[in-house]
Amino acid sequence: MQRNEFPRSKDLFLTAADFIERCYTEIGRTEQISSRIQHIRIEIESTGTYHQLSFELEHGARMAWRNSNRCIGRLFWKALKVRDCRHINTNDGVYEALGSHLRYATNKGTIRPAVSVFAPAHPELPEQAITVANHQLIRYAGWLAEDGGCIGDPKELNFTQFCQSLGWNPTPVHSKFDILPWVWRLPGGEWHLQSPRTEWILEVPLRHPECAEFASLGLRWYAVPVISDMQLEIGGLQYPAAPFNGWYMGTEIGSRNLGDADRYNCLPAVAHLFGLDSRSTASLWKDRSLVELNRAVLHSFESDGVRMVDHHTASEQFMKFMQTEARKGRHVQGDWSWLVPPMSGSASPIFHQNLDNQVISPNFYYRPLLPELSSAF
């Protein structure tokens, strides 16, 4: 996963031809490779780009997940549901497509991996494509407090202020868990803001399997992480709007979203609740708080019937993924710093692996930060 540039037409053909050869070989259409590549050459020479067939888009998106260096859950890449949204060109259509994706993925807690692929950008007009501004489809607002601190998620301060600049102000009393609206724009259009319907959103209130007082912290988290600020690249075509999801690994919520000092910073409150001595780091109060916070996350999601995986199981699944890929003659790339879980790292078999972090195509890439979000409000 990295920033990339839109290819020029000559490079586009070479990238497309390489993708077609690999894609068609994998799905058993080798006899069609030559004619399909010739058709793409003519189309690029005529229009500067080409249209991918539905099955090319489907398998290409699955290959992109399989190639995602920072994803620990790639064992299930074949199960990805690819939703072709390339025909959508209205604000109402985008809104309903995002809502449909969220409902499909949530599935009343039995989370299903999915990607919704909107129209690609033309190589010569990279800005003329549907763009979703949100980092994830469900995310909590970050409100600037009077004392200079943050109510809610500090990582969403800029985006929250951007939403306010577009007229969003849901309630005069702000909480730590106010769901942000969706913000997107059509090619050449203005930003459009609309909140997801309440019935589309599944959240899990957090409680502890042994400490009833844990519920008094008032913590919660949403059920499914739908990443919406990355662009999908398949065969040289760039899809700037391609929201996708798997399901959560517990430490993503417990150790990072809630545990990180620059996010919800819950470790001090958890330590106090459990009577831990936080006067010295040598007491390992942070480590013990992390364990209890992660136990609460796993317990709560399991109790509510929401699909989640613990970091030890996810690590074992990744090792199985490496083994199955090796049997297919494919080398697994990976970003070690992301794949090793953020808690009990050396207890994961991934910790002891030497991984190649080369980025290969197809893939999901970080989209350049939107100017509206990079400036201070």
C-alpha positions as CSV (number, residue, x, y, z in Angstrom):
1,M,0.0,0.0,0.0
2,Q,1.6,3.3,-1.1
3,R,0.8,6.5,-2.9
4,N,1.0,6.1,-6.7
5,E,0.6,8.1,-9.8
6,F,-1.9,7.6,-12.6
7,P,-0.1,5.9,-15.5
8,R,0.3,7.3,-18.9
9,S,-1.4,5.6,-21.8
10,K,1.7,3.6,-22.9
11,D,2.3,2.4,-19.3
12,L,-1.4,1.7,-18.9
13,F,-1.4,-0.8,-21.7
14,L,1.7,-2.7,-20.4
15,T,0.1,-2.8,-16.9
16,A,-3.2,-3.9,-18.3
17,A,-1.6,-6.7,-20.4
18,D,0.3,-8.0,-17.4
19,F,-2.9,-8.0,-15.3
20,I,-4.9,-9.8,-18.0
21,E,-2.3,-12.5,-18.4
22,R,-2.1,-13.2,-14.6
23,C,-5.9,-12.8,-14.0
24,Y,-6.9,-15.1,-16.9
25,T,-4.3,-17.7,-16.0
26,E,-5.7,-17.9,-12.4
27,I,-9.3,-18.2,-13.4
28,G,-8.7,-20.7,-16.3
29,R,-9.3,-18.5,-19.4
30,T,-5.8,-18.7,-20.9
31,E,-7.2,-19.3,-24.4
32,Q,-8.7,-15.8,-24.3
33,I,-5.6,-13.9,-23.2
34,S,-4.3,-12.9,-26.6
35,S,-7.6,-11.6,-28.1
36,R,-8.5,-9.7,-24.9
37,I,-5.1,-8.0,-24.8
38,Q,-5.5,-7.0,-28.4
39,H,-9.0,-5.6,-27.7
40,I,-7.6,-3.5,-24.8
41,R,-4.8,-2.2,-27.0
42,I,-7.3,-0.9,-29.6
43,E,-9.5,0.6,-26.9
44,I,-6.6,2.5,-25.2
45,E,-5.4,3.8,-28.5
46,S,-8.8,5.1,-29.2
47,T,-10.0,6.4,-25.9
48,G,-6.9,6.7,-23.6
49,T,-8.3,4.0,-21.3
50,Y,-10.3,0.8,-21.3
51,H,-13.2,-0.8,-19.6
52,Q,-12.7,-3.9,-17.4
53,L,-15.2,-6.7,-17.7
54,S,-17.2,-7.7,-14.6
55,F,-15.2,-10.9,-13.9
56,E,-11.9,-9.0,-14.4
57,L,-13.0,-6.4,-11.8
58,E,-14.1,-9.1,-9.5
59,H,-11.0,-11.2,-9.6
60,G,-8.8,-8.1,-9.7
61,A,-10.3,-6.7,-6.5
62,R,-9.7,-10.1,-4.8
63,M,-6.1,-10.1,-6.0
64,A,-5.8,-6.6,-4.5
65,W,-6.8,-7.8,-1.1
66,R,-4.5,-10.8,-1.5
67,N,-1.7,-8.4,-2.2
68,S,-2.4,-5.9,0.6
69,N,0.8,-5.7,2.5
70,R,-0.7,-4.5,5.8
71,C,-3.6,-6.8,6.1
72,I,-3.4,-9.8,8.4
73,G,-6.7,-11.3,7.3
74,R,-5.8,-12.2,3.7
75,L,-6.5,-15.9,4.1
76,F,-10.1,-15.1,3.2
77,W,-9.4,-13.1,0.0
78,K,-11.5,-15.4,-2.2
79,A,-14.6,-14.7,-0.1
80,L,-14.6,-10.9,-0.9
81,K,-17.9,-9.8,-2.3
82,V,-17.2,-7.4,-5.2
83,R,-20.1,-4.9,-5.8
84,D,-19.9,-3.3,-9.2
85,C,-21.1,0.3,-8.7
86,R,-19.4,1.8,-11.8
87,H,-22.8,2.8,-13.3
88,I,-23.7,5.1,-10.4
89,N,-23.5,8.8,-11.2
90,T,-26.0,10.6,-8.8
91,N,-25.8,11.6,-5.2
92,D,-28.8,9.5,-4.4
93,G,-27.2,6.6,-6.1
94,V,-24.0,7.0,-4.1
95,Y,-25.9,7.3,-0.8
96,E,-27.9,4.1,-1.4
97,A,-24.9,2.2,-2.6
98,L,-22.9,3.1,0.6
99,G,-25.9,2.2,2.7
100,S,-26.3,-1.1,0.8
101,H,-22.7,-1.9,1.3
102,L,-22.9,-1.2,5.1
103,R,-26.0,-3.4,5.4
104,Y,-24.5,-6.3,3.4
105,A,-21.2,-6.1,5.3
106,T,-22.8,-5.9,8.8
107,N,-25.2,-8.7,8.2
108,K,-26.7,-8.5,11.7
109,G,-23.2,-9.1,13.1
110,T,-22.1,-12.0,10.9
111,I,-19.7,-9.7,9.1
112,R,-19.0,-10.3,5.4
113,P,-16.0,-8.9,3.5
114,A,-17.0,-6.6,0.6
115,V,-15.8,-3.9,-1.7
116,S,-18.0,-1.4,-3.6
117,V,-16.2,-0.2,-6.7
118,F,-17.4,3.0,-8.3
119,A,-16.3,4.3,-11.7
120,P,-12.5,4.6,-12.4
121,A,-10.8,7.9,-13.1
122,H,-9.6,8.5,-16.7
123,P,-5.8,8.6,-16.8
124,E,-5.8,12.1,-18.3
125,L,-8.5,13.4,-15.8
126,P,-7.6,11.8,-12.5
127,E,-9.6,14.3,-10.4
128,Q,-12.8,13.6,-12.4
129,A,-14.1,10.7,-10.4
130,I,-16.4,10.0,-7.4
131,T,-14.5,10.7,-4.2
132,V,-15.5,9.7,-0.6
133,A,-13.8,12.0,1.9
134,N,-14.4,9.8,5.0
135,H,-11.6,7.6,6.4
136,Q,-14.2,4.9,7.2
137,L,-18.0,4.8,6.6
138,I,-18.6,4.6,10.3
139,R,-16.4,6.7,12.5
140,Y,-16.8,8.9,15.6
141,A,-16.5,12.7,15.5
142,G,-13.7,14.6,17.3
143,W,-14.9,17.8,19.0
144,L,-12.5,20.5,20.1
145,A,-13.2,21.1,23.8
146,E,-12.9,24.5,25.5
147,D,-9.8,23.4,27.4
148,G,-8.1,22.6,24.1
149,G,-8.6,18.9,24.5
150,C,-10.8,16.6,22.4
151,I,-14.2,15.1,23.0
152,G,-14.4,11.9,20.9
153,D,-11.8,10.7,18.5
154,P,-8.8,13.1,18.1
155,K,-8.0,11.5,14.7
156,E,-11.2,12.9,13.3
157,L,-10.8,16.5,14.5
158,N,-10.0,17.9,11.1
159,F,-12.7,15.9,9.3
160,T,-15.3,16.9,11.9
161,Q,-14.5,20.5,11.4
162,F,-14.7,20.0,7.6
163,C,-18.2,18.5,8.1
164,Q,-19.1,21.5,10.2
165,S,-17.9,23.8,7.5
166,L,-20.4,22.1,5.2
167,G,-23.2,22.8,7.7
168,W,-23.2,19.7,9.9
169,N,-24.1,20.3,13.5
170,P,-26.1,17.3,14.8
171,T,-26.6,18.3,18.4
172,P,-25.6,21.1,20.7
173,V,-24.3,18.6,23.2
174,H,-21.4,16.6,21.9
175,S,-20.4,13.1,23.0
176,K,-17.5,10.8,22.6
177,F,-19.3,8.6,20.1
178,D,-21.2,10.9,17.7
179,I,-21.3,9.1,14.3
180,L,-19.9,11.3,11.5
181,P,-21.9,11.9,8.3
182,W,-20.8,10.7,4.8
183,V,-19.1,13.2,2.6
184,W,-18.5,12.7,-1.1
185,R,-18.5,14.5,-4.4
186,L,-19.4,13.5,-8.0
187,P,-17.0,14.3,-10.8
188,G,-16.7,18.1,-11.1
189,G,-19.3,18.6,-8.4
190,E,-19.4,20.1,-4.9
191,W,-19.1,18.2,-1.6
192,H,-22.3,16.4,-0.6
193,L,-23.0,15.6,3.0
194,Q,-25.6,13.1,4.3
195,S,-25.7,11.1,7.5
196,P,-26.2,7.3,7.4
197,R,-29.5,6.0,8.6
198,T,-29.5,4.9,12.3
199,E,-30.9,1.4,11.4
200,W,-27.9,0.8,9.2
201,I,-25.4,1.1,12.0
202,L,-24.5,-1.6,14.5
203,E,-22.6,-0.7,17.6
204,V,-21.3,-2.8,20.5
205,P,-21.4,-1.4,24.1
206,L,-18.3,-2.7,25.9
207,R,-18.4,-4.6,29.1
208,H,-16.0,-6.9,30.9
209,P,-16.6,-10.7,31.5
210,E,-15.7,-10.3,35.2
211,C,-15.8,-6.6,36.2
212,A,-19.4,-5.3,36.1
213,E,-18.1,-1.8,36.8
214,F,-16.4,-1.7,33.4
215,A,-19.7,-0.7,31.8
216,S,-19.6,2.5,33.8
217,L,-16.8,3.7,31.4
218,G,-19.5,4.1,28.7
219,L,-17.3,2.7,26.0
220,R,-18.6,1.4,22.7
221,W,-17.4,0.7,19.1
222,Y,-19.0,0.1,15.7
223,A,-19.2,-3.4,14.3
224,V,-17.5,-3.2,10.9
225,P,-14.6,-1.1,9.6
226,V,-15.3,0.0,6.0
227,I,-12.2,1.8,4.7
228,S,-13.2,4.5,2.3
229,D,-10.2,6.7,1.7
230,M,-8.0,4.4,-0.3
231,Q,-8.0,3.9,-4.0
232,L,-8.1,0.5,-5.7
233,E,-5.8,-0.1,-8.6
234,I,-6.4,-3.0,-11.0
235,G,-4.6,-3.4,-14.3
236,G,-3.5,0.2,-14.4
237,L,-7.0,1.6,-13.8
238,Q,-7.5,3.7,-10.7
239,Y,-10.7,3.5,-8.7
240,P,-10.6,6.4,-6.2
241,A,-13.9,5.3,-4.6
242,A,-13.8,1.7,-3.5
243,P,-14.9,1.3,0.1
244,F,-13.9,-2.1,1.4
245,N,-14.1,-4.1,4.7
246,G,-13.2,-7.3,6.4
247,W,-14.0,-7.8,10.1
248,Y,-12.2,-6.5,13.2
249,M,-9.2,-8.0,14.9
250,G,-9.8,-7.2,18.6
251,T,-6.6,-5.3,19.2
252,E,-7.5,-2.8,16.4
253,I,-10.1,-1.5,18.8
254,G,-8.7,-2.4,22.3
255,S,-5.1,-1.6,21.8
256,R,-5.2,1.1,19.1
257,N,-8.5,2.9,18.8
258,L,-9.2,2.9,22.5
259,G,-5.8,2.3,23.9
260,D,-3.5,4.7,22.0
261,A,-2.6,7.9,23.9
262,D,-3.4,10.1,20.9
263,R,-6.8,8.4,20.4
264,Y,-9.3,7.6,23.2
265,N,-6.5,7.1,25.7
266,C,-8.5,4.7,27.9
267,L,-5.6,3.0,29.7
268,P,-5.5,5.3,32.7
269,A,-9.3,5.0,33.3
270,V,-9.0,1.2,33.0
271,A,-6.1,1.1,35.4
272,H,-8.0,3.1,38.0
273,L,-11.0,0.9,37.6
274,F,-9.0,-2.2,38.3
275,G,-7.0,-0.6,41.1
276,L,-3.6,-0.8,39.3
277,D,-0.6,1.2,40.5
278,S,0.1,3.7,37.7
279,R,2.7,5.7,39.6
280,S,5.5,3.7,37.9
281,T,5.7,2.0,34.5
282,A,7.6,-0.8,36.2
283,S,4.3,-2.0,37.6
284,L,3.3,-2.8,34.0
285,W,-0.1,-1.1,34.6
286,K,-0.3,-0.2,30.9
287,D,0.2,-3.8,29.9
288,R,-2.4,-5.1,32.4
289,S,-4.8,-2.4,31.4
290,L,-4.4,-3.4,27.7
291,V,-5.2,-7.0,28.5
292,E,-8.4,-6.1,30.4
293,L,-9.5,-3.6,27.7
294,N,-8.9,-6.2,25.0
295,R,-10.7,-8.8,27.0
296,A,-13.7,-6.5,27.2
297,V,-13.7,-5.9,23.5
298,L,-13.6,-9.6,22.6
299,H,-16.2,-10.5,25.3
300,S,-18.6,-7.8,24.2
301,F,-18.4,-8.6,20.5
302,E,-18.8,-12.3,21.1
303,S,-21.7,-11.7,23.5
304,D,-23.5,-9.6,20.9
305,G,-22.9,-12.1,18.1
306,V,-20.7,-9.7,16.1
307,R,-17.9,-11.4,14.2
308,M,-14.4,-10.6,15.4
309,V,-11.0,-12.4,15.6
310,D,-8.5,-12.3,18.4
311,H,-4.9,-11.5,17.4
312,H,-3.5,-14.9,18.1
313,T,-6.0,-16.6,15.9
314,A,-5.5,-13.9,13.2
315,S,-1.7,-14.6,13.3
316,E,-2.3,-18.3,12.8
317,Q,-4.6,-17.6,9.9
318,F,-1.9,-15.4,8.3
319,M,0.7,-18.2,8.6
320,K,-1.8,-20.5,6.9
321,F,-2.3,-17.9,4.2
322,M,1.5,-17.9,3.6
323,Q,1.5,-21.6,3.3
324,T,-1.4,-21.8,0.8
325,E,0.2,-19.0,-1.3
326,A,3.5,-20.9,-1.3
327,R,1.7,-24.0,-2.6
328,K,0.4,-21.8,-5.5
329,G,3.9,-20.6,-6.3
330,R,3.1,-17.0,-5.1
331,H,5.4,-15.0,-2.8
332,V,3.6,-13.2,0.1
333,Q,4.5,-9.5,0.6
334,G,4.0,-8.0,4.0
335,D,4.6,-4.9,6.2
336,W,6.0,-6.5,9.3
337,S,5.3,-3.4,11.5
338,W,1.6,-3.7,10.7
339,L,1.2,-7.4,10.6
340,V,2.6,-8.1,14.0
341,P,-0.2,-7.5,16.5
342,P,0.0,-4.4,18.7
343,M,-0.2,-6.5,21.8
344,S,2.0,-9.6,22.8
345,G,3.9,-9.2,19.5
346,S,6.5,-11.8,20.1
347,A,3.9,-14.4,21.0
348,S,2.7,-14.1,17.4
349,P,4.5,-16.4,14.8
350,I,4.6,-13.4,12.4
351,F,7.0,-11.7,14.8
352,H,9.6,-14.3,13.8
353,Q,9.2,-13.9,10.0
354,N,11.3,-12.0,7.6
355,L,8.8,-10.3,5.2
356,D,9.3,-8.6,1.8
357,N,7.4,-5.3,1.8
358,Q,7.5,-4.8,-2.0
359,V,4.1,-3.5,-3.2
360,I,2.7,-5.4,-6.2
361,S,-0.4,-4.8,-8.4
362,P,-3.4,-5.0,-8.1
363,N,-3.5,-3.3,-4.7
364,F,-5.2,-0.7,-2.5
365,Y,-3.2,2.5,-2.3
366,Y,-3.3,5.4,0.1
367,R,-5.0,8.3,-1.7
368,P,-3.3,11.7,-1.4
369,L,-4.8,13.7,1.5
370,L,-7.5,16.0,0.3
371,P,-6.6,19.7,0.5
372,E,-9.8,20.4,2.4
373,L,-8.6,18.1,5.2
374,S,-4.9,19.0,5.2
375,S,-5.5,22.7,6.2
376,A,-6.4,23.9,9.7
377,F,-9.9,25.1,10.2
